[in-house]
Amino acid sequence: MATGKGGWYYQTVSQAIHREGDILQALDVLAKDVGIMGIFSDWPATVTYYANCMGLK
């Protein structure tokens, strides 16, 4: 089990997430470059903040 930097939730991307804004950049890549339609989050504030800033519904 990974600890620190988000623990289990961020274990696959922990080397790329260094600042709070990095998760927003990761969401941007997932939305624009990968084309995801939705994302699960236990703490939806980050995803909601991103969606509101980008005008997504």
N, C-alpha and C positions, 0 to 999 in steps of 0.2 A: 504494500500500500504506500503510495506516495504521500509525503507530508510537506507542509509549507506550500506557498504559491498556489493555493486552491486545492491542494490535496488530490484526491481521486478525480475530481471534475476536470482539472487542467493537466493531468499527468502527461498527456500526449503532446501538449503544446507549451509546457512549463519553460522550456528553453527559449521560447520566442516571446513570452509575456514577461516584460520587465517593469512596465509602468501601467497605471490604470488605463491610459488611452490605447494601449496595445490591444486590449480585448475589443475595442471599438474598431480598430483597423482590421482585426481578424474577422469580425462580423461583416465589415465592408467587403472584404475579399470573398467571403462565403456568399454574400448576397449578389454581388456584381459579377465576379469571375466564375464562381462555381454554379450560381443560379439556384440556391436553395429556396424552397417555398416557405419553410417554417423552421423554427428551432425550439427545442425544449430547454427550459431553464427553471431551476428551483428558485432562483432570485431573478424575476423577470424585469427588474428595474433597468438593467443595462440594455437588454434587448428592446424594451419599450422606449428608452431614451434614444437609442439609435434609430428605431423606426420613426419616431416623431420628428427627429432632426432631418431625416431623409425623406419625409413625406410619404412613408409607406403605410399601407393599411393591411 
